[in-house]
């Protein structure tokens, strides 16, 4: 059965120090569940230069236009 869904899911501060034990497979499973809860929008945020390594997997989505990336200067 599917769990709760929300119009928008916010995932702030996606940096390595936010995870106690950064086992990438566990983090990816948690990210999958979090993103699947969103009915419309998912907002991911990180700190420039401290990005969690798994975020590089999103680059093809940005390149394909399926995801928008914004940076704050």
Phi and psi restraints in degrees (value plus and minus 20) as a CYANA .aco file:
   2 UNK   PHI    -100.0   -60.0
   2 UNK   PSI     125.2   165.2
   3 UNK   PHI    -102.6   -62.6
   3 UNK   PSI    -184.9  -144.9
   4 UNK   PHI     -83.4   -43.4
   4 UNK   PSI     127.9   167.9
   5 UNK   PHI    -144.8  -104.8
   5 UNK   PSI     137.0   177.0
   6 UNK   PHI    -157.6  -117.6
   6 UNK   PSI     131.9   171.9
   7 UNK   PHI     -79.3   -39.3
   7 UNK   PSI     -63.5   -23.5
   8 UNK   PHI    -151.0  -111.0
   8 UNK   PSI     118.0   158.0
   9 UNK   PHI    -141.1  -101.1
   9 UNK   PSI     109.1   149.1
  10 UNK   PHI    -127.5   -87.5
  10 UNK   PSI     107.8   147.8
  11 UNK   PHI    -143.3  -103.3
  11 UNK   PSI      67.4   107.4
  12 UNK   PHI    -105.5   -65.5
  12 UNK   PSI     139.4   179.4
  13 UNK   PHI      34.3    74.3
  13 UNK   PSI      34.9    74.9
  14 UNK   PHI    -103.6   -63.6
  14 UNK   PSI      56.8    96.8
  15 UNK   PHI    -145.6  -105.6
  15 UNK   PSI     137.2   177.2
  16 UNK   PHI     -75.0   -35.0
  16 UNK   PSI     -58.2   -18.2
  17 UNK   PHI     -88.2   -48.2
  17 UNK   PSI     -30.1     9.9
  18 UNK   PHI    -100.2   -60.2
  18 UNK   PSI     -31.6     8.4
  19 UNK   PHI    -134.5   -94.5
  19 UNK   PSI     108.6   148.6
  20 UNK   PHI     -80.1   -40.1
  20 UNK   PSI     -76.2   -36.2
  21 UNK   PHI    -143.7  -103.7
  21 UNK   PSI      80.5   120.5
  22 UNK   PHI     -95.0   -55.0
  22 UNK   PSI      41.5    81.5
  23 UNK   PHI     -93.4   -53.4
  23 UNK   PSI      92.6   132.6
  24 UNK   PHI     -78.4   -38.4
  24 UNK   PSI     -58.8   -18.8
  25 UNK   PHI     -84.2   -44.2
  25 UNK   PSI     -58.1   -18.1
  26 UNK   PHI     -87.7   -47.7
  26 UNK   PSI     -63.8   -23.8
  27 UNK   PHI     -82.0   -42.0
  27 UNK   PSI     -62.2   -22.2
  28 UNK   PHI     -83.3   -43.3
  28 UNK   PSI     -58.2   -18.2
  29 UNK   PHI     -84.0   -44.0
  29 UNK   PSI     -62.9   -22.9
  30 UNK   PHI     -83.7   -43.7
  30 UNK   PSI     -61.3   -21.3
  31 UNK   PHI     -83.0   -43.0
  31 UNK   PSI     -62.4   -22.4
  32 UNK   PHI     -78.8   -38.8
  32 UNK   PSI     -67.1   -27.1
  33 UNK   PHI     -82.4   -42.4
  33 UNK   PSI     -64.9   -24.9
  34 UNK   PHI     -81.8   -41.8
  34 UNK   PSI     -65.4   -25.4
  35 UNK   PHI     -87.3   -47.3
  35 UNK   PSI     -56.0   -16.0
  36 UNK   PHI     -87.9   -47.9
  36 UNK   PSI     -37.2     2.8
  37 UNK   PHI     -96.5   -56.5
  37 UNK   PSI     -37.1     2.9
  38 UNK   PHI    -103.0   -63.0
  38 UNK   PSI     110.7   150.7
  39 UNK   PHI    -108.8   -68.8
  39 UNK   PSI     -49.4    -9.4
  40 UNK   PHI    -148.7  -108.7
  40 UNK   PSI     -71.8   -31.8
  41 UNK   PHI    -150.9  -110.9
  41 UNK   PSI     124.9   164.9
  42 UNK   PHI    -148.8  -108.8
  42 UNK   PSI     106.2   146.2
  43 UNK   PHI    -131.6   -91.6
  43 UNK   PSI     102.8   142.8
  44 UNK   PHI    -131.9   -91.9
  44 UNK   PSI     117.5   157.5
  45 UNK   PHI    -153.5  -113.5
  45 UNK   PSI     133.4   173.4
  46 UNK   PHI    -170.4  -130.4
  46 UNK   PSI    -197.1  -157.1
  47 UNK   PHI    -134.3   -94.3
  47 UNK   PSI     108.1   148.1
  48 UNK   PHI     -74.9   -34.9
  48 UNK   PSI     109.3   149.3
  49 UNK   PHI      67.7   107.7
  49 UNK   PSI     -29.3    10.7
  50 UNK   PHI    -144.6  -104.6
  50 UNK   PSI      -1.8    38.2
  51 UNK   PHI     -79.3   -39.3
  51 UNK   PSI     121.7   161.7
  52 UNK   PHI     -85.5   -45.5
  52 UNK   PSI     117.3   157.3
  53 UNK   PHI     -78.1   -38.1
  53 UNK   PSI     -50.7   -10.7
  54 UNK   PHI     -87.2   -47.2
  54 UNK   PSI     -35.6     4.4
  55 UNK   PHI     -88.4   -48.4
  55 UNK   PSI     -40.6    -0.6
  56 UNK   PHI     -84.3   -44.3
  56 UNK   PSI     -41.8    -1.8
  57 UNK   PHI     -86.9   -46.9
  57 UNK   PSI     -33.7     6.3
  58 UNK   PHI    -106.5   -66.5
  58 UNK   PSI     -31.0     9.0
  59 UNK   PHI     -74.6   -34.6
  59 UNK   PSI     -62.1   -22.1
  60 UNK   PHI     -82.0   -42.0
  60 UNK   PSI     -50.7   -10.7
  61 UNK   PHI     -88.1   -48.1
  61 UNK   PSI     -58.9   -18.9
  62 UNK   PHI     -86.0   -46.0
  62 UNK   PSI     -65.3   -25.3
  63 UNK   PHI     -82.8   -42.8
  63 UNK   PSI     -54.9   -14.9
  64 UNK   PHI    -102.3   -62.3
  64 UNK   PSI     -27.0    13.0
  65 UNK   PHI      62.6   102.6
  65 UNK   PSI      -9.7    30.3
  66 UNK   PHI    -105.6   -65.6
  66 UNK   PSI     -30.2     9.8
  67 UNK   PHI    -163.5  -123.5
  67 UNK   PSI     122.2   162.2
  68 UNK   PHI    -124.9   -84.9
  68 UNK   PSI     114.1   154.1
  69 UNK   PHI    -134.4   -94.4
  69 UNK   PSI     110.4   150.4
  70 UNK   PHI    -145.9  -105.9
  70 UNK   PSI     120.6   160.6
  71 UNK   PHI    -140.6  -100.6
  71 UNK   PSI     129.1   169.1
  72 UNK   PHI    -130.6   -90.6
  72 UNK   PSI     104.9   144.9
